[in-house]
């Protein structure tokens, strides 16, 4: 019996709404892809500051604010329609496209899967305009209102707000993972764009959060952005090279390429890590014509460069910015512009990789190997020390390798005779020959902090002096007197009694984050020395292991814990004579770039001054931070006896207390204030005044009553003497800083630091192990 013939289904035209939702699904995969489109629009608009607010991983709220040129009111009705753009008019324009966007589909796609609103203002407009969109069309913000854009308050630029993303596509919404993972993807996208666009200030935070998770300053460099976002570990091992179609160039040489001489010219800028850096996964940032793209082929080629350099399983960090003639690039090959095609891709890739390989080979003469193993894995194998001996037996202790070998031979002889040994045998590579109780002579000669002394008795110190990122406080006698309430008693730092729930919660969080093995290292360590004062690196020994410590990061956590430990009962560091609070804030604000703020510098100063002055009673009661009614800083909290912070950073501290402290919530207020205070106490690298000449380094003549130094051109020996004095002053500061770190900071951390596990990520690294070194020598 034959089956009945099946009729073909009729072909129907899809509805416009369904077509747009299908197209939107190809472009907007998740919140991070929506953010990428909006970031590119902001950068196309010439923005110098971009701020992003996220809620529930971008699904509930994703808002991006920029200070670009804005959108004209006449363009708002068609803003969210498909294929409406200001960057393209004919198909031939694709061969010359130099902007991120060109199809005009981003906002249209978002409006079909989310609730979209736009607030924008151009420089010519007297006020901003706000419009709401749905399915590509203007819709009223509330029922009963017209759909036309409404006047609104706002700054120059555009604010795009996306709410309830994928509310009408439940399948796509359910396919997404947790909000924390989506937020991590958003931070990853912003991090990459912040590095490539280092001249633009980026900020990203969660809705309701007091401090941003990601923030970068404007007008920085790519290495500075990498250091800020990826950390010192990568930044310290970076290699920079420029490659062009004409060949590799030095970093200081010009990269200009004459397009008339070579039709297919291109240039590339590469920052990549040397053999000392090793990661589990390759971090490859690729920008082609300033567009963030993926290229598995180029990534494999870059990884192949490190095959013979890094051990198996280790991967590098590579940032590559490639600029190719736009007519040789096809950007319209992927819905999200995630991939691009360009001519001579293989030849360009080979040339870049060859240059990287030659540079790595030239710098591979010296390599540093860092390992992080189980921190206390060796403890069980170390024999217990022998009981103390008296009389002549103590005098015959030896540390020489020959006598150690003699003892080992005697132990073996006893074992051969069948007599059991009285103690377990200890091999030489498990013996620890240092003691944390040892004291050196230089620890007995304390060095006064140079910031507490006059530069010279015969010189009248400048009353006001400022430098970018290192500002001298206007303290005419430059003296700080510590009035410790417990000066006549013990040096123990006792925990204050506090019944505030917020403080008790913060103390419990510190104890909960404690890492037991890391605590053992700091409690029983022996200080070896300061490796690099500028990079804030020190070396400590624990048992038979050596550890490289970022003492600035550890000290910042330590001073935060000290402030929390002494909350409400801190000693005071009196300032004589007391400097004016307003002038200190002015010095710090003048050294900052405030172009991204809507307030002028005097308004910022006044706002911070009022914030601190109105809360002076609370600051005095809880933190021993005394400010007079007239606005003079009388005293600062003294967190650690005999440790005087760098008072040059006092203006910066007072400025940061305004915006960086969350004054609206008790717990967040105490935590953020103590974090800022800890950062002020942290021993950071000293800035060389000769390397940072600015007009601000000269004393201010207005109201200061001081005259600038005059150098007689007829007596050049005066200039030489001045340089010599500056050199000696710098050496004294460095010597004092090292003494405080070794003899005050590390001994105090041995007693009171509760190290969290987060320090193991990059701040405490094991660099050598005596048993492992013996194994290496045995194989040689």
C-alpha positions as CSV (number, residue, x, y, z in Angstrom):
1,X,0.0,0.0,0.0
2,X,1.6,3.2,-1.1
3,X,1.9,6.1,1.4
4,X,0.2,9.4,0.6
5,X,2.4,12.0,-0.9
6,X,3.6,14.7,1.6
7,X,2.9,18.2,0.4
8,X,5.8,20.7,0.9
9,X,5.2,23.3,3.5
10,X,4.5,26.8,2.2
11,X,7.1,29.5,2.4
12,X,6.0,32.4,4.6
13,X,7.4,35.8,5.2
14,X,8.5,36.2,8.8
15,X,7.1,39.0,10.9
16,X,9.3,42.0,11.4
17,X,9.5,41.5,15.1
18,X,10.6,37.9,14.7
19,X,13.3,38.9,12.2
20,X,14.7,41.5,14.5
21,X,14.8,39.2,17.5
22,X,16.7,36.6,15.5
23,X,19.1,39.2,14.3
24,X,19.5,40.5,17.9
25,X,20.4,37.0,19.1
26,X,23.3,36.9,16.6
27,X,24.8,40.1,17.9
28,X,23.9,40.2,21.6
29,X,25.0,36.9,23.1
30,X,25.4,37.9,26.7
31,X,25.8,41.2,28.7
32,X,29.5,41.3,27.9
33,X,28.8,41.4,24.2
34,X,26.3,44.3,24.7
35,X,28.9,46.2,26.7
36,X,31.5,45.7,24.0
37,X,29.2,47.3,21.4
38,X,28.4,50.2,23.7
39,X,32.1,50.7,24.7
40,X,33.0,50.9,21.0
41,X,30.3,53.5,20.4
42,X,31.6,55.6,23.3
43,X,35.2,55.4,22.0
44,X,33.9,56.4,18.5
45,X,32.3,59.4,20.1
46,X,35.7,60.7,21.3
47,X,35.1,60.0,25.0
48,X,37.9,60.5,27.5
49,X,36.0,59.0,30.5
50,X,33.7,55.9,30.5
51,X,31.9,54.7,33.6
52,X,29.9,51.4,33.7
53,X,27.4,50.3,36.4
54,X,26.3,46.7,36.6
55,X,23.6,44.8,38.5
56,X,23.2,41.0,38.6
57,X,25.9,40.5,36.0
58,X,24.3,43.0,33.6
59,X,21.0,41.2,33.3
60,X,19.1,43.5,35.6
61,X,21.0,46.7,34.8
62,X,23.8,47.7,32.5
63,X,24.6,51.4,32.3
64,X,27.4,53.1,30.5
65,X,28.2,56.8,30.7
66,X,30.6,58.7,28.6
67,X,31.6,62.3,28.0
68,X,31.7,62.1,24.2
69,X,30.1,64.5,21.7
70,X,26.6,63.1,22.3
71,X,23.7,62.6,20.0
72,X,21.6,65.3,18.3
73,X,18.0,65.4,19.2
74,X,16.9,65.1,15.6
75,X,18.7,61.8,15.4
76,X,17.0,60.2,18.4
77,X,13.8,59.0,16.6
78,X,15.8,56.7,14.3
79,X,18.6,55.9,16.8
80,X,17.5,52.3,17.6
81,X,16.3,51.4,14.1
82,X,18.4,48.8,12.2
83,X,21.0,49.9,9.7
84,X,21.0,53.6,10.9
85,X,24.6,54.8,11.3
86,X,26.6,58.0,11.0
87,X,29.8,56.1,9.9
88,X,28.9,54.6,6.6
89,X,27.0,55.9,3.5
90,X,28.2,53.7,0.6
91,X,29.5,50.2,0.3
92,X,32.9,51.5,-0.8
93,X,33.2,53.2,2.6
94,X,33.9,49.8,4.1
95,X,37.3,49.8,2.6
96,X,38.2,53.0,4.5
97,X,36.3,52.4,7.7
98,X,38.3,53.6,10.7
99,X,35.7,53.4,13.4
100,X,34.5,50.5,15.6
101,X,30.9,50.4,14.5
102,X,29.5,50.8,11.0
103,X,26.3,48.7,10.6
104,X,24.1,50.4,13.1
105,X,22.7,47.2,14.6
106,X,23.9,47.4,18.2
107,X,21.3,49.6,19.8
108,X,18.6,48.1,17.5
109,X,19.4,44.6,18.7
110,X,19.5,45.6,22.3
111,X,16.1,47.4,22.1
112,X,14.5,44.1,20.9
113,X,15.8,42.0,23.8
114,X,15.8,44.6,26.6
115,X,14.4,47.8,27.9
116,X,16.6,50.6,26.5
117,X,16.8,54.3,27.5
118,X,19.2,57.0,26.2
119,X,20.1,60.3,27.9
120,X,22.3,62.5,25.7
121,X,23.5,66.0,25.4
122,X,25.7,67.8,22.9
123,X,27.8,70.8,23.7
124,X,25.4,73.1,21.8
125,X,22.3,71.9,23.7
126,X,21.3,73.8,26.8
127,X,20.0,70.6,28.4
128,X,20.0,66.8,27.9
129,X,17.3,64.7,26.1
130,X,16.0,61.4,27.3
131,X,14.4,58.8,25.1
132,X,13.0,55.3,25.7
133,X,13.0,52.5,23.1
134,X,11.4,49.2,22.5
135,X,11.7,47.0,19.4
136,X,13.6,49.8,17.7
137,X,11.0,52.5,18.1
138,X,10.5,55.4,20.5
139,X,8.0,54.5,23.3
140,X,6.7,56.5,26.2
141,X,8.6,56.2,29.4
142,X,5.3,56.0,31.3
143,X,1.8,55.1,30.2
144,X,-0.2,58.2,29.0
145,X,2.9,60.2,28.0
146,X,4.1,60.9,24.5
147,X,7.0,58.9,22.9
148,X,8.9,62.0,22.0
149,X,12.3,62.7,23.7
150,X,11.9,64.6,27.0
151,X,14.1,67.3,28.4
152,X,16.4,66.1,31.2
153,X,19.3,67.1,33.3
154,X,22.6,65.8,32.2
155,X,26.3,66.4,31.3
156,X,27.8,66.5,27.9
157,X,27.9,63.0,26.5
158,X,25.6,60.0,26.6
159,X,24.2,57.6,29.2
160,X,22.8,54.4,27.8
161,X,20.8,52.2,30.3
162,X,19.8,48.6,29.6
163,X,17.4,46.9,31.9
164,X,16.0,43.4,32.1
165,X,18.2,42.0,29.3
166,X,16.7,38.9,27.5
167,X,13.4,39.4,29.4
168,X,11.5,38.3,26.3
169,X,13.8,35.4,25.3
170,X,13.6,33.0,28.3
171,X,15.7,30.4,26.5
172,X,18.7,32.7,26.1
173,X,18.3,33.9,29.7
174,X,18.2,30.4,31.1
175,X,21.3,29.4,29.1
176,X,23.4,32.1,30.8
177,X,25.4,31.1,33.9
178,X,25.7,32.8,37.2
179,X,25.6,36.6,37.5
180,X,29.2,36.5,39.0
181,X,30.5,34.8,35.9
182,X,28.8,37.3,33.6
183,X,30.2,40.1,35.7
184,X,33.7,38.6,35.4
185,X,33.2,38.6,31.6
186,X,32.3,42.2,31.7
187,X,35.4,43.1,33.7
188,X,37.5,41.1,31.2
189,X,36.1,43.1,28.3
190,X,36.7,46.4,30.1
191,X,40.2,45.4,31.1
192,X,41.2,44.7,27.6
193,X,39.8,48.0,26.2
194,X,41.3,49.9,29.1
195,X,44.8,48.7,28.3
196,X,44.5,49.5,24.6
197,X,42.9,52.9,25.2
198,X,45.2,53.9,28.0
199,X,44.5,57.6,27.4
200,X,40.8,57.1,28.4
201,X,39.7,56.8,32.0
202,X,37.6,53.6,32.7
203,X,35.6,52.7,35.7
204,X,33.3,49.8,36.4
205,X,31.4,49.0,39.6
206,X,28.4,47.1,40.8
207,X,25.2,49.0,41.5
208,X,25.1,50.1,45.1
209,X,28.8,49.5,45.7
210,X,30.8,52.3,47.2
211,X,34.1,51.6,45.4
212,X,34.7,50.4,41.8
213,X,36.2,47.0,41.0
214,X,38.0,48.5,38.0
215,X,39.3,52.0,37.6
216,X,42.1,53.5,35.5
217,X,43.3,57.1,35.2
218,X,43.3,59.1,32.0
219,X,46.4,59.9,30.0
220,X,48.4,56.9,31.2
221,X,50.6,54.5,29.1
222,X,50.0,50.9,28.1
223,X,52.7,49.6,30.5
224,X,51.1,51.6,33.3
225,X,47.7,50.2,32.5
226,X,49.0,46.6,32.4
227,X,50.7,47.2,35.7
228,X,47.5,48.6,37.3
229,X,45.1,45.9,35.9
230,X,47.3,42.8,35.7
231,X,49.7,43.5,38.5
232,X,53.5,44.0,39.1
233,X,54.2,40.3,38.3
234,X,53.5,40.8,34.6
235,X,54.6,44.5,34.4
236,X,58.0,43.8,35.7
237,X,58.7,41.1,33.1
238,X,57.4,43.0,30.0
239,X,59.4,43.4,26.8
240,X,58.4,46.1,24.3
241,X,59.0,45.9,20.6
242,X,57.7,47.6,17.5
243,X,57.5,45.8,14.2
244,X,56.7,47.3,10.8
245,X,56.5,46.1,7.2
246,X,60.0,47.6,6.9
247,X,61.4,45.6,9.8
248,X,61.7,45.7,13.6
249,X,62.4,49.1,15.2
250,X,63.5,50.2,18.6
251,X,60.9,51.5,21.1
252,X,62.3,55.0,21.0
253,X,62.3,55.3,17.2
254,X,59.5,56.6,15.1
255,X,56.9,54.2,13.7
256,X,55.7,56.3,10.9
257,X,55.5,54.4,7.6
258,X,55.3,56.1,4.3
259,X,52.2,54.6,2.5
260,X,53.4,56.0,-0.8
261,X,56.6,54.0,-0.6
262,X,55.0,50.7,0.3
263,X,51.4,50.1,-0.6
264,X,50.8,47.3,1.9
265,X,52.4,48.9,4.9
266,X,51.5,47.9,8.4
267,X,52.9,48.3,11.9
268,X,52.6,46.4,15.1
269,X,53.3,47.2,18.8
270,X,53.9,44.2,21.1
271,X,54.2,43.9,24.8
272,X,55.1,40.4,25.9
273,X,56.6,38.7,28.9
274,X,60.1,37.2,29.1
275,X,61.0,33.8,30.2
276,X,60.7,34.7,33.9
277,X,56.9,34.9,33.8
278,X,54.9,31.7,33.6
279,X,51.2,31.3,33.8
280,X,48.9,28.4,33.4
281,X,46.9,29.9,30.5
282,X,47.9,32.1,27.7
283,X,46.7,35.7,28.0
284,X,46.6,37.0,24.5
285,X,45.2,40.5,23.8
286,X,44.9,41.2,20.0
287,X,43.7,44.5,18.5
288,X,43.6,44.9,14.8
289,X,43.1,48.5,13.7
290,X,42.2,49.2,17.4
291,X,39.4,46.5,17.2
292,X,39.4,43.7,19.8
293,X,39.3,40.5,17.9
294,X,40.1,36.8,18.2
295,X,42.5,35.0,15.9
296,X,43.2,31.3,16.9
297,X,45.8,31.2,14.2
298,X,47.9,34.1,15.5
299,X,47.5,32.9,19.1
300,X,48.9,29.4,18.1
301,X,51.8,31.2,16.3
302,X,52.6,33.3,19.4
303,X,52.4,30.3,21.7
304,X,54.8,28.4,19.4
305,X,57.4,31.2,20.0
306,X,57.5,30.2,23.7
307,X,57.6,26.4,23.1
308,X,61.4,26.3,23.4
309,X,61.6,28.9,26.1
310,X,59.0,28.1,28.7
311,X,58.6,24.7,30.4
312,X,55.7,22.5,29.5
313,X,52.4,23.8,30.8
314,X,53.6,27.4,31.2
315,X,52.1,30.2,29.1
316,X,53.0,33.9,28.5
317,X,51.2,37.2,28.4
318,X,51.1,39.0,25.1
319,X,49.5,42.3,24.0
320,X,49.5,42.9,20.3
321,X,48.2,45.9,18.5
322,X,48.3,45.6,14.7
323,X,47.5,48.5,12.3
324,X,46.9,47.5,8.7
325,X,45.7,49.6,5.8
326,X,41.9,49.6,6.1
327,X,41.5,48.7,2.4
328,X,43.4,45.4,3.1
329,X,41.0,44.5,6.0
330,X,37.6,42.9,5.8
331,X,35.8,43.8,9.0
332,X,32.3,42.5,7.8
333,X,32.9,38.8,8.3
334,X,31.3,38.2,11.7
335,X,28.0,39.5,13.2
336,X,29.8,40.8,16.3
337,X,32.9,41.9,14.4
338,X,34.8,39.4,16.6
339,X,36.9,38.2,13.7
340,X,38.4,40.1,10.8
341,X,40.3,39.0,7.6
342,X,43.2,40.9,6.2
343,X,45.7,40.4,3.4
344,X,49.1,38.7,3.9
345,X,48.0,37.4,7.3
346,X,50.6,34.6,7.4
347,X,53.5,36.8,6.3
348,X,52.7,39.5,8.9
349,X,52.3,36.9,11.7
350,X,55.6,35.2,10.8
351,X,57.4,38.5,10.9
352,X,56.0,39.5,14.3
353,X,56.7,36.1,15.8
354,X,60.3,36.1,14.4
355,X,61.0,39.5,15.9
356,X,59.6,38.3,19.3
357,X,61.7,35.1,19.1
358,X,64.9,37.1,18.4
359,X,64.2,39.5,21.2
360,X,63.5,36.7,23.7
361,X,66.7,34.9,22.7
362,X,68.7,38.1,23.3
363,X,67.3,38.5,26.8
364,X,67.5,34.9,27.8
365,X,71.0,35.1,29.2
366,X,69.7,35.4,32.7
367,X,66.5,33.8,34.0
368,X,64.7,33.7,37.3
369,X,62.7,30.7,38.3
370,X,59.9,31.1,40.8
371,X,58.0,28.2,42.4
372,X,55.1,28.1,44.8
373,X,54.9,24.8,46.6
374,X,53.2,23.6,49.8
375,X,54.5,26.1,52.2
376,X,55.1,23.8,55.2
377,X,55.6,20.5,53.4
378,X,59.2,20.4,54.8
379,X,58.3,20.8,58.5
380,X,57.8,17.1,59.2
381,X,61.2,16.2,57.7
382,X,63.2,18.7,59.8
383,X,64.5,17.1,63.0
384,X,63.7,18.8,66.3
385,X,66.6,20.8,67.7
386,X,68.8,19.1,70.3
387,X,68.3,20.2,73.9
388,X,70.4,23.1,75.2
389,X,73.8,22.2,76.5
390,X,75.8,23.8,79.2
391,X,79.5,24.5,79.9
392,X,82.1,23.3,77.5
393,X,79.7,21.5,75.3
394,X,78.1,24.7,74.2
395,X,81.5,26.1,73.2
396,X,82.2,23.3,70.7
397,X,79.2,23.9,68.5
398,X,80.3,23.9,64.9
399,X,78.6,25.0,61.6
400,X,81.3,23.9,59.2
401,X,80.4,21.3,56.5
402,X,83.4,19.2,57.3
403,X,82.4,18.8,61.0
404,X,78.8,18.1,60.0
405,X,80.1,15.3,57.8
406,X,82.2,14.0,60.7
407,X,79.1,13.9,63.0
408,X,77.2,12.0,60.2
409,X,80.0,9.5,59.9
410,X,80.0,8.9,63.7
411,X,76.3,8.3,63.6
412,X,76.7,5.8,60.8
413,X,79.5,4.0,62.8
414,X,77.2,3.7,65.8
415,X,74.5,2.3,63.7
416,X,76.8,-0.3,62.3
417,X,77.7,-1.4,65.8
418,X,74.1,-2.0,66.5
419,X,73.8,0.7,69.1
420,X,70.7,2.8,68.5
421,X,71.3,6.5,67.8
422,X,70.1,8.9,70.5
423,X,68.5,11.3,67.9
424,X,67.4,11.0,64.3
425,X,69.9,11.8,61.7
426,X,69.7,15.3,60.2
427,X,71.1,15.8,56.7
428,X,73.0,19.0,55.9
429,X,70.4,20.3,53.4
430,X,67.7,20.2,56.2
431,X,69.7,22.2,58.7
432,X,68.7,25.8,59.4
433,X,71.7,28.0,60.3
434,X,69.8,31.2,61.2
435,X,67.7,32.3,64.1
436,X,65.0,34.9,64.2
437,X,66.4,35.9,67.7
438,X,69.7,37.0,66.2
439,X,70.2,40.8,66.3
440,X,72.5,42.9,64.1
441,X,74.5,45.9,65.2
442,X,72.7,48.4,62.9
443,X,69.4,47.6,64.6
444,X,70.8,49.3,67.7
445,X,71.3,52.7,66.0
446,X,67.8,54.0,65.1
447,X,67.7,56.5,62.2
448,X,65.3,59.4,62.4
449,X,62.9,59.8,59.6
450,X,64.1,62.5,57.3
451,X,60.6,63.9,57.0
452,X,60.7,64.8,60.7
453,X,63.9,66.9,60.4
454,X,64.9,70.1,58.8
455,X,66.9,69.8,55.6
456,X,69.6,72.0,57.0
457,X,69.8,74.3,60.0
458,X,70.7,77.3,58.0
459,X,68.0,76.9,55.4
460,X,64.5,78.2,55.9
461,X,62.2,75.4,54.7
462,X,59.6,76.2,52.0
463,X,56.2,76.6,53.4
464,X,54.3,75.0,50.6
465,X,55.7,72.6,48.1
466,X,54.1,70.1,45.9
467,X,54.9,67.4,43.4
468,X,52.8,65.2,41.3
469,X,52.0,62.0,43.2
470,X,54.5,62.9,46.0
471,X,53.5,66.1,47.9
472,X,55.3,67.7,50.8
473,X,53.0,68.8,53.6
474,X,53.1,72.4,54.6
475,X,54.7,71.9,58.0
476,X,57.1,74.8,58.5
477,X,59.3,73.0,61.0
478,X,58.6,69.6,59.4
479,X,58.3,68.1,62.9
480,X,56.0,65.3,64.1
481,X,55.8,64.6,67.8
482,X,54.4,61.2,68.8
483,X,52.4,61.3,72.0
484,X,51.9,57.7,72.7
485,X,49.5,57.2,75.6
486,X,51.4,54.0,76.5
487,X,54.9,55.4,76.0
488,X,55.9,54.6,79.6
489,X,54.7,51.1,79.5
490,X,54.9,48.0,77.4
491,X,55.3,48.0,73.6
492,X,52.5,45.5,73.2
493,X,49.7,46.6,71.0
494,X,46.5,45.5,72.8
495,X,43.2,45.1,71.1
496,X,40.8,47.8,72.2
497,X,37.4,47.0,73.6
498,X,34.7,47.9,71.1
499,X,31.1,47.0,71.2
500,X,30.2,48.3,67.7
501,X,28.8,45.4,65.7
502,X,30.4,46.7,62.5
503,X,33.9,46.7,64.0
504,X,33.4,43.2,65.5
505,X,32.3,42.0,62.1
506,X,35.4,43.4,60.4
507,X,37.6,41.8,63.0
508,X,35.9,38.4,62.5
509,X,36.4,38.8,58.7
510,X,40.2,39.3,59.3
511,X,40.4,36.1,61.4
512,X,38.3,34.1,59.0
513,X,40.6,35.0,56.1
514,X,43.7,33.9,58.0
515,X,46.0,31.5,56.2
516,X,47.6,29.1,58.7
517,X,50.7,28.1,56.9
518,X,51.4,31.7,55.7
519,X,51.0,32.8,59.4
520,X,53.6,30.3,60.4
521,X,56.0,31.8,57.9
522,X,55.7,35.4,59.1
523,X,55.7,34.4,62.8
524,X,59.0,32.5,62.5
525,X,60.7,34.2,59.6
526,X,64.2,35.7,59.4
527,X,64.6,38.9,57.6
528,X,67.3,38.5,54.8
529,X,67.3,42.0,53.2
530,X,65.6,44.4,50.9
531,X,66.0,43.3,47.3
532,X,64.6,46.4,45.5
533,X,63.3,49.5,47.4
534,X,61.7,51.0,44.3
535,X,59.8,47.7,43.5
536,X,59.0,47.2,47.2
537,X,60.6,43.7,47.3
538,X,62.2,42.1,50.3
539,X,63.6,38.6,51.0
540,X,62.8,36.5,54.1
541,X,63.8,33.0,55.2
542,X,61.6,30.5,56.9
543,X,63.2,27.1,57.7
544,X,65.1,26.0,54.6
545,X,63.1,28.2,52.2
546,X,63.6,31.7,50.8
547,X,60.5,33.9,50.0
548,X,60.3,37.1,48.0
549,X,57.8,39.4,49.6
550,X,56.1,42.5,48.3
551,X,56.5,44.4,51.6
552,X,54.3,47.3,50.4
553,X,51.3,45.0,49.8
554,X,51.9,43.1,53.0
555,X,52.4,46.3,55.0
556,X,49.1,47.8,53.6
557,X,47.2,44.8,55.0
558,X,49.2,44.9,58.2
559,X,48.4,48.6,58.9
560,X,44.7,48.0,58.1
561,X,44.7,45.3,60.8
562,X,46.5,47.5,63.2
563,X,44.0,50.3,62.8
564,X,41.2,47.8,63.3
565,X,42.9,46.3,66.3
566,X,43.3,49.8,68.0
567,X,39.9,51.2,66.9
568,X,38.8,53.9,69.3
569,X,42.0,53.8,71.3
570,X,44.8,54.9,68.9
571,X,47.8,56.9,69.9
572,X,48.4,60.3,68.3
573,X,51.0,61.8,66.0
574,X,50.9,65.5,66.7
575,X,51.8,68.0,63.9
576,X,53.6,71.1,65.1
577,X,52.7,73.7,63.9
578,X,49.3,72.3,62.7
579,X,49.0,72.7,58.9
580,X,45.8,74.0,57.3
581,X,43.5,71.3,56.0
582,X,42.2,73.3,53.1
583,X,45.7,74.1,51.8
584,X,46.8,70.4,52.0
585,X,43.7,69.3,50.0
586,X,44.4,72.1,47.4
587,X,48.0,70.8,46.9
588,X,46.8,67.3,46.3
589,X,43.9,68.3,44.0
590,X,46.2,70.6,41.9
591,X,48.4,67.6,41.2
592,X,45.5,65.5,40.0
593,X,43.8,65.4,36.6
594,X,40.1,66.3,37.2
595,X,39.0,66.7,33.6
596,X,36.6,63.8,34.0
597,X,34.8,65.4,36.9
598,X,31.9,67.8,36.4
599,X,33.2,69.9,39.4
600,X,36.0,72.5,39.2
601,X,39.1,72.1,41.4
602,X,38.0,74.7,43.9
603,X,34.6,73.0,44.2
604,X,36.3,69.6,44.7
605,X,38.5,71.1,47.4
606,X,35.5,72.7,49.2
607,X,33.5,69.5,49.0
608,X,36.3,67.4,50.6
609,X,37.0,70.1,53.2
610,X,33.4,70.3,54.3
611,X,33.1,66.5,54.4
612,X,36.1,66.1,56.8
613,X,35.3,69.2,58.9
614,X,31.7,68.2,59.6
615,X,32.9,64.8,60.7
616,X,35.8,65.9,62.8
617,X,34.3,64.8,66.1
618,X,33.8,61.3,64.8
619,X,37.3,61.2,63.4
620,X,38.8,62.4,66.7
621,X,36.8,59.8,68.8
622,X,37.4,56.7,66.7
623,X,40.7,57.4,64.9
624,X,42.5,60.1,67.0
625,X,42.4,62.3,63.9
626,X,42.1,65.8,65.3
627,X,41.0,68.7,63.2
628,X,40.4,72.1,64.9
629,X,37.3,74.2,64.3
630,X,39.4,76.6,62.2
631,X,40.3,73.7,59.9
632,X,43.9,72.9,61.0
633,X,45.2,69.3,61.2
634,X,46.3,68.9,64.8
635,X,47.2,65.2,64.9
636,X,47.1,62.0,62.9
637,X,46.5,58.4,64.2
638,X,49.8,56.6,65.2
639,X,49.3,53.0,64.2
640,X,52.8,51.7,65.1
641,X,55.2,53.1,67.7
642,X,58.5,54.3,66.3
643,X,57.2,54.1,62.8
644,X,56.6,57.5,61.2
645,X,54.8,57.5,57.8
646,X,56.0,59.6,54.9
647,X,54.3,62.9,55.7
648,X,54.9,63.9,52.0
649,X,51.8,61.8,51.3
650,X,49.6,63.6,53.8
651,X,47.8,65.8,51.2
652,X,47.1,62.8,49.1
653,X,45.6,61.0,52.1
654,X,43.3,63.9,52.9
655,X,42.2,64.3,49.3
656,X,41.4,60.5,49.0
657,X,39.3,60.5,52.3
658,X,36.7,62.6,50.5
659,X,35.7,60.4,47.5
660,X,37.2,57.0,48.5
661,X,35.5,56.6,51.9
662,X,31.8,55.5,52.0
663,X,30.4,57.9,54.6
664,X,26.9,56.6,54.2
665,X,27.3,53.2,55.9
666,X,28.9,52.5,59.2
667,X,30.8,49.3,58.4
668,X,31.9,50.4,54.9
669,X,32.9,53.8,56.4
670,X,35.2,52.3,59.0
671,X,36.6,49.7,56.5
672,X,37.3,52.2,53.7
673,X,38.8,54.8,56.1
674,X,41.2,52.3,57.6
675,X,42.1,51.1,54.1
676,X,43.0,54.6,53.1
677,X,44.9,55.2,56.3
678,X,46.8,51.9,55.8
679,X,47.8,53.0,52.2
680,X,49.1,56.3,53.7
681,X,51.3,54.3,56.1
682,X,52.5,51.9,53.4
683,X,56.3,52.3,52.6
684,X,56.1,53.0,48.9
685,X,59.0,53.8,46.5
686,X,60.6,57.2,47.0
687,X,60.2,59.6,44.0
688,X,63.3,61.3,42.7
689,X,62.7,65.0,42.5
690,X,65.2,65.4,39.7
691,X,63.4,62.9,37.5
692,X,60.1,64.7,38.0
693,X,60.7,68.5,37.5
694,X,57.5,70.5,37.6
695,X,56.7,74.1,38.3
696,X,55.0,73.0,41.5
697,X,58.3,72.0,43.1
698,X,59.2,75.6,43.6
699,X,57.8,77.4,46.7
700,X,54.7,79.3,46.2
701,X,55.4,83.0,46.5
702,X,51.8,84.1,47.2
703,X,51.2,84.3,50.9
704,X,54.2,82.2,51.7
705,X,56.7,84.9,52.4
706,X,59.6,82.8,51.0
707,X,61.8,83.6,48.1
708,X,62.8,81.0,45.5
709,X,66.4,79.8,45.4
710,X,68.6,81.8,43.0
711,X,71.6,80.1,41.4
712,X,74.5,82.4,40.4
713,X,75.6,81.5,36.9
714,X,79.0,83.0,37.7
715,X,79.6,80.4,40.4
716,X,78.8,77.0,39.0
717,X,80.2,75.4,42.2
718,X,77.0,76.4,44.0
719,X,75.0,74.4,41.6
720,X,77.3,71.4,42.1
721,X,77.0,71.7,45.9
722,X,73.2,71.8,45.6
723,X,73.2,68.6,43.5
724,X,75.5,66.9,46.0
725,X,73.2,67.9,48.9
726,X,70.2,66.6,47.0
727,X,72.0,63.3,46.4
728,X,73.0,63.0,50.0
729,X,69.4,63.9,51.1
730,X,68.0,61.2,48.9
731,X,70.5,58.6,50.2
732,X,69.5,59.5,53.8
733,X,65.8,59.0,53.0
734,X,66.5,55.6,51.4
735,X,68.6,54.6,54.4
736,X,66.0,55.6,56.9
737,X,63.2,53.9,54.9
738,X,65.2,50.6,54.8
739,X,65.9,50.8,58.5
740,X,62.2,51.3,59.4
741,X,61.2,48.4,57.1
742,X,63.8,46.0,58.6
743,X,63.9,46.9,62.3
744,X,60.3,48.1,62.9
745,X,57.9,46.9,60.3
746,X,59.0,43.3,59.9
747,X,59.4,42.6,63.6
748,X,56.0,44.1,64.2
749,X,54.4,42.0,61.4
750,X,56.0,38.9,63.0
751,X,53.9,39.5,66.2
752,X,50.6,41.0,64.9
753,X,50.1,40.2,61.2
754,X,47.2,37.9,60.4
755,X,48.0,37.2,56.7
756,X,45.1,36.3,54.4
757,X,45.4,33.8,51.6
758,X,45.2,36.5,49.0
759,X,48.8,37.4,49.7
760,X,49.9,34.1,48.1
761,X,48.5,35.2,44.7
762,X,51.4,37.6,43.9
763,X,52.9,39.1,47.0
764,X,54.6,36.1,48.7
765,X,56.5,33.8,46.4
766,X,58.9,31.0,47.3
767,X,62.1,31.5,45.2
768,X,64.4,28.9,46.6
769,X,64.4,25.7,48.7
770,X,67.6,24.2,50.1
771,X,66.5,20.5,49.6
772,X,65.6,21.3,46.0
773,X,68.9,23.0,45.4
774,X,70.7,19.9,46.7
775,X,68.8,17.8,44.2
776,X,69.9,20.1,41.4
777,X,73.5,20.0,42.5
778,X,73.4,16.2,42.8
779,X,72.4,15.9,39.1
780,X,75.1,18.3,37.9
